[in-house]
């Protein structure tokens, strides 16, 4: 069997690398052994980490404030008869979202 032009031939078989010819454990590109197939329990661990991250990052925010901020932001982006540049529209929407968040925090307090 001929090798293709430009193809690299392996110098050794990565599965049989010991001096006595015994097989090694398969390795990934990083040199680590491959992980076992994940079970449902492992997937639950990932979900717990994601939920924990969200809870850790968002725990300081007020829920009523976030709801009103989203509502004010959406209301700021409704059609208007006043012509606005994209920068002005963004600034107005941001200010409205901040005012909505403050109103929600005061209301929730």
C-alpha positions as CSV (number, residue, x, y, z in Angstrom):
1,X,0.0,0.0,0.0
2,X,1.4,3.3,-1.0
3,X,1.3,6.5,1.1
4,X,-0.1,9.6,-0.4
5,X,2.2,12.4,-1.4
6,X,2.7,14.8,1.5
7,X,1.0,12.4,4.0
8,X,2.9,12.0,7.3
9,X,3.5,8.5,8.5
10,X,3.4,8.0,12.3
11,X,6.8,7.1,13.8
12,X,5.1,4.9,16.4
13,X,1.7,3.5,17.2
14,X,0.3,5.7,20.0
15,X,-1.7,2.7,21.3
16,X,1.3,0.5,21.6
17,X,4.1,2.7,22.9
18,X,5.6,0.7,25.8
19,X,9.0,-1.0,25.2
20,X,7.4,-4.5,25.8
21,X,4.7,-3.8,23.2
22,X,1.8,-3.7,25.7
23,X,-1.0,-1.3,25.0
24,X,-1.3,2.0,26.7
25,X,-4.5,3.7,27.8
26,X,-5.9,5.8,25.0
27,X,-5.2,9.5,25.4
28,X,-6.7,12.7,24.2
29,X,-4.8,15.5,22.4
30,X,-4.0,17.1,25.7
31,X,-2.4,13.9,27.0
32,X,-5.1,13.1,29.5
33,X,-7.1,9.9,29.5
34,X,-10.6,10.4,28.0
35,X,-13.4,11.0,30.4
36,X,-16.0,8.4,31.1
37,X,-19.4,8.8,29.4
38,X,-21.4,11.2,31.4
39,X,-24.5,10.0,33.2
40,X,-27.6,11.8,34.2
41,X,-26.1,12.6,37.5
42,X,-23.2,14.4,35.8
43,X,-25.5,16.5,33.7
44,X,-27.3,17.5,36.9
45,X,-24.0,18.7,38.2
46,X,-23.5,20.9,35.2
47,X,-27.1,22.3,35.6
48,X,-26.4,22.9,39.3
49,X,-23.2,24.8,38.4
50,X,-25.1,27.0,35.8
51,X,-27.9,27.7,38.2
52,X,-25.5,28.4,41.0
53,X,-23.5,30.8,38.8
54,X,-26.7,32.7,37.8
55,X,-27.9,32.8,41.4
56,X,-24.4,34.1,42.6
57,X,-24.3,36.8,39.8
58,X,-27.9,37.9,39.9
59,X,-28.7,37.6,43.6
60,X,-28.0,41.2,44.3
61,X,-30.5,42.5,41.8
62,X,-34.1,43.3,42.7
63,X,-36.7,41.2,40.9
64,X,-39.4,44.0,40.8
65,X,-36.6,46.4,39.6
66,X,-35.6,44.1,36.8
67,X,-39.2,43.6,35.7
68,X,-39.9,47.3,35.6
69,X,-36.6,48.0,33.9
70,X,-37.5,45.6,31.1
71,X,-40.9,47.2,30.8
72,X,-39.6,50.7,30.7
73,X,-36.9,49.6,28.2
74,X,-39.6,48.1,25.9
75,X,-41.8,51.2,26.2
76,X,-38.8,53.4,25.3
77,X,-38.4,51.5,22.1
78,X,-42.0,51.8,20.9
79,X,-42.5,53.8,17.7
80,X,-42.4,57.6,18.0
81,X,-43.1,60.4,15.6
82,X,-39.9,62.2,16.7
83,X,-36.9,61.3,14.4
84,X,-34.0,60.0,16.5
85,X,-30.5,58.8,15.7
86,X,-29.6,55.3,16.9
87,X,-27.3,56.9,19.6
88,X,-30.1,59.1,20.9
89,X,-32.5,56.1,20.9
90,X,-30.1,54.0,22.8
91,X,-29.5,56.7,25.4
92,X,-33.2,57.2,25.9
93,X,-33.8,53.5,26.3
94,X,-30.9,53.1,28.8
95,X,-32.2,56.1,30.9
96,X,-35.7,54.6,30.9
97,X,-34.4,51.2,31.9
98,X,-32.4,52.8,34.8
99,X,-35.5,54.8,35.9
100,X,-37.6,51.6,35.7
101,X,-35.1,49.7,37.9
102,X,-35.0,52.5,40.5
103,X,-38.9,52.6,40.5
104,X,-39.0,48.8,41.0
105,X,-36.5,48.9,43.8
106,X,-38.4,51.6,45.6
107,X,-41.7,49.8,45.0
108,X,-40.2,46.5,46.2
109,X,-38.7,48.0,49.3
